[in-house]
């Protein structure tokens, strides 16, 4: 499972950090690119969590994120009963979590940049997409009974 984290989680965190490095060089609040009526790239900085909850509580959020990621990594490494889809989803969750954790530790908050135009929704980033998408996938796997390996999947596989 460590290989899967390396192949999925690390590239997700790396891509997130590369995009954020570019975004941090641009003025906050100024739209850099827009798909009319759909989305815009607008740099923003968030010291809170989702929807700016716990704004200004960066140290608390960083410690909480680090502890949760550590627990998740230990769980993922020991959970041999999970389906490949569940393992993959958890690796995306770890990658996204690490991406935002790096921001909190290094910059004191999270760099966001994706703004949805048709609705009033908080600005977000690639790491947020990885976290939210993986949680949605895990819930679907749970509700469809596909969270755990079926008899057709290899036991102990790291692929």
ABEGO torsion letter per residue (X at the ends): XAAAAAAAAAAAAAAAAAAAAAAAABBBGBBABBBBGABBBBBBBBABBBGGBGBGAAAAAAAAAAAAAAAAAAAAAABAABBAAAAAAAAAAAAAAAAAAAAAAAAGEBBBABBBAABBBBBBBAAAAAAAAAAAAAAAAAAAGAABBBAABBBGBAX
